[in-house]
């Protein structure tokens, strides 16, 4: 069984991972929107 320290570490890692991929996804959406606006605008 996992001890409390390990649980906290995994929870922190999960939150950091979620935020990382969320921000990365938003940046890619902005990049594609900017390129689309430049090409088709």
DOROKE-816142 format. One record per residue: residue in three letters; x, y, z of N, C-alpha, C, CB in turn. Coordinates in pm, whole numbers. Each point is the difference from the previous one (the first is absolute). Glycine has a CB too. Layout:
REM residues N
REC  res  n_east  n_north    n_up  ca_east  ca_north   ca_up  c_east  c_north    c_up  cb_east  cb_north   cb_up
REC  ALA       X        Y       Z        X         Y       Z       X        Y       Z        X         Y       Z
...
//
This chain:
REM residues 41
REC  res  n_east  n_north    n_up  ca_east  ca_north   ca_up  c_east  c_north    c_up  cb_east  cb_north   cb_up
REC  UNK      84     -121       0      -84       121       0      88      125       0     -183      -124     123
REC  UNK     134      227    -187       75       125      -6     -12       76     131      -37        12    -247
REC  UNK     148       47     290       -7        83     120     -47      141     -37      185      -137     110
REC  UNK    -208      219     -10      -57       134     -23      92       88     -84     -121       -20     218
REC  UNK     252       11    -195       94        82     -76      -8      -31    -149      153         9     200
REC  UNK    -161     -137    -233       -7       -41    -140    -130       46     -64      144      -199      51
REC  UNK    -254      189      24     -129        46     -52       3      150     -32     -115      -180     133
REC  UNK     170      258     -43       10       144     -20      85       30    -123      -26        40     247
REC  UNK     137     -114    -263       91        21    -113     -71      -31    -132      196       -57     147
REC  UNK    -270      -54    -152      -73       -35    -122    -109      102     -31       48      -241      43
REC  UNK    -114      290      62     -106       100     -20      60      128     -57     -132       -98     191
REC  UNK     245      141    -137       69       120     -48      45      -19    -145       76        53     235
REC  UNK     -23     -171    -265       46       -32    -135    -117        3     -97      187      -140      95
REC  UNK    -301       85     -54     -119        -1     -85     -50      140     -27      -60      -222      91
REC  UNK      58      307      10      -46       138     -17      95       76     -92     -105        -5     229
REC  UNK     235      -12    -208       98        68     -85     -11      -48    -144      154        24     196
REC  UNK    -173     -153    -215      -15       -56    -134    -124       53     -69      119      -203      75
REC  UNK    -229      209       0     -124        51     -56      16      145     -45     -130      -156     146
REC  UNK     188      238     -60       20       142     -34      94       15    -119      -39        62     239
REC  UNK     145     -143    -242       96         7    -111     -69      -28    -133      184       -72     155
REC  UNK    -260      -39    -160      -65       -36    -127    -113       95     -35       61      -237      42
REC  UNK    -129      292      58     -105        99     -26      59      124     -65     -132       -85     196
REC  UNK     240      138    -137       64       120     -55      60      -28    -137       49        81     232
REC  UNK      14     -198    -247       57       -39    -129    -109       -6    -107      181      -130     118
REC  UNK    -295       73     -84     -112        -9     -94     -53      137     -38      -58      -220      96
REC  UNK      47      308       2      -50       135     -28      98       77     -90     -121         1     220
REC  UNK     250      -21    -197      101        66     -84     -12      -51    -144      155        25     199
REC  UNK    -171     -157    -217      -14       -54    -135    -125       52     -68      122      -205      73
REC  UNK    -232      217       2     -122        56     -59      24      144     -45     -140      -148     146
REC  UNK     211      226     -66       30       138     -37      90        5    -123      -24        69     241
REC  UNK     122     -161    -248       90        -4    -116     -79      -31    -127      190       -75     149
REC  UNK    -275      -29    -142      -78       -36    -119     -98      110     -39       22      -241      63
REC  UNK     -82      306      36      -91       110     -29      76      115     -67     -145       -67     196
REC  UNK     265       98    -147       80       106     -59      44      -33    -141       77        61     227
REC  UNK     -34     -185    -250       41       -41    -134    -119        1     -94      184      -141      96
REC  UNK    -298       91     -48     -121         1     -84     -44      139     -34      -68      -212     103
REC  UNK      77      301     -10      -38       139     -23      97       66     -97     -100        13     229
REC  UNK     228      -47    -220      101        57     -90     -19      -52    -143      162        19     194
REC  UNK    -187     -149    -207      -11       -62    -132    -133       35     -67      146      -188      79
REC  UNK    -256      175      -3     -133        19     -59     -57      139      23      -38      -241      32
REC  UNK     105      321      49      -51       132      32      30       97    -109       26       -47     239
//
